[in-house]
Amino acid sequence: MLNIDKTKLRADIKATTDKIRALKEIKRESGQPRMSWKVNADLEGLKYKATMLCCIMAQSRGRLHMPGKMDLPAQLQHVEFHQREYARPEVPASAAA
């Protein structure tokens, strides 16, 4: 299991959810012209990213983010590529002593 920089991960989760909330607020405004496919695509992309980030956090804790949809090995395979971005560099044993 990788040592995850949870501070950076939490900051990215917060930034992503703030962007989602802002887009949803725009969609809810009355008098708005029909939203373009670009706004909906951006929203779907942000939702996917938020789910991925939450899966990374859950995986770092040994838990499942979506228990009904996948098990731990499947979740690990799902987030393996993306969690490298949040991995802390490992300190060699000789440097720690």
C-alpha positions as CSV (number, residue, x, y, z in Angstrom):
1,M,0.0,0.0,0.0
2,L,1.4,3.4,-0.9
3,N,1.9,6.1,1.6
4,I,-0.6,8.8,0.4
5,D,-0.2,12.6,1.0
6,K,-3.7,13.0,2.5
7,T,-3.3,16.7,2.9
8,K,-2.9,17.2,-0.9
9,L,-5.6,14.7,-1.6
10,R,-8.1,16.4,0.7
11,A,-7.3,19.8,-0.9
12,D,-8.0,18.3,-4.4
13,I,-11.2,16.7,-3.2
14,K,-12.4,20.1,-1.8
15,A,-11.4,22.0,-4.9
16,T,-13.2,19.5,-7.1
17,T,-16.4,19.5,-5.0
18,D,-16.3,23.3,-5.0
19,K,-16.2,23.3,-8.8
20,I,-19.1,20.9,-8.9
21,R,-21.2,23.1,-6.6
22,A,-20.4,26.2,-8.7
23,L,-21.5,24.4,-11.9
24,K,-24.7,23.1,-10.2
25,E,-25.5,26.6,-8.9
26,I,-25.3,27.9,-12.5
27,K,-27.5,25.2,-13.7
28,R,-30.1,26.0,-11.0
29,E,-30.3,29.7,-11.7
30,S,-33.7,30.7,-13.2
31,G,-33.7,32.5,-16.5
32,Q,-30.5,30.7,-17.6
33,P,-30.5,29.7,-21.3
34,R,-30.4,26.0,-21.9
35,M,-27.0,24.7,-20.8
36,S,-24.6,23.6,-23.5
37,W,-23.3,20.1,-23.7
38,K,-19.9,21.5,-22.6
39,V,-21.2,22.4,-19.2
40,N,-22.8,19.0,-18.7
41,A,-19.6,17.3,-19.9
42,D,-17.5,19.4,-17.5
43,L,-19.9,18.4,-14.7
44,E,-19.7,14.7,-15.5
45,G,-15.9,14.9,-15.7
46,L,-15.7,16.6,-12.3
47,K,-18.0,14.0,-10.8
48,Y,-15.8,11.2,-12.1
49,K,-12.7,13.0,-10.7
50,A,-14.4,13.4,-7.3
51,T,-15.3,9.7,-7.2
52,M,-11.8,8.7,-8.2
53,L,-10.3,10.9,-5.4
54,C,-12.7,9.5,-2.8
55,C,-11.8,6.0,-4.0
56,I,-8.1,6.8,-3.5
57,M,-8.8,8.1,0.0
58,A,-10.8,5.0,0.9
59,Q,-8.1,2.7,-0.6
60,S,-5.5,4.4,1.6
61,R,-7.6,3.5,4.6
62,G,-8.2,0.0,3.5
63,R,-11.9,0.7,2.9
64,L,-14.3,0.7,0.0
65,H,-15.8,3.9,-1.4
66,M,-18.5,2.0,-3.5
67,P,-19.0,-1.3,-1.7
68,G,-21.9,-2.4,-3.8
69,K,-19.9,-1.9,-7.1
70,M,-16.4,-3.3,-6.4
71,D,-14.2,-5.0,-3.8
72,L,-10.8,-3.9,-2.6
73,P,-8.7,-5.5,-5.4
74,A,-11.0,-4.1,-8.0
75,Q,-10.8,-0.6,-6.3
76,L,-7.1,-0.8,-6.2
77,Q,-6.9,-1.7,-9.9
78,H,-9.3,1.2,-10.6
79,V,-7.2,3.9,-8.7
80,E,-3.7,2.4,-9.1
81,F,-2.6,4.8,-11.9
82,H,-4.1,7.9,-10.3
83,Q,-2.9,7.3,-6.7
84,R,0.7,7.7,-7.8
85,E,0.1,11.4,-8.1
86,Y,-0.5,11.5,-4.3
87,A,2.2,9.1,-3.2
88,R,4.8,10.4,-0.8
89,P,8.4,9.6,-1.7
90,E,9.7,6.7,0.4
91,V,12.6,7.4,2.7
92,P,15.3,4.8,2.5
93,A,16.0,2.9,5.7
94,S,19.6,4.1,5.9
95,A,18.5,7.8,5.6
96,A,15.9,7.4,8.4
97,A,18.5,6.2,10.9
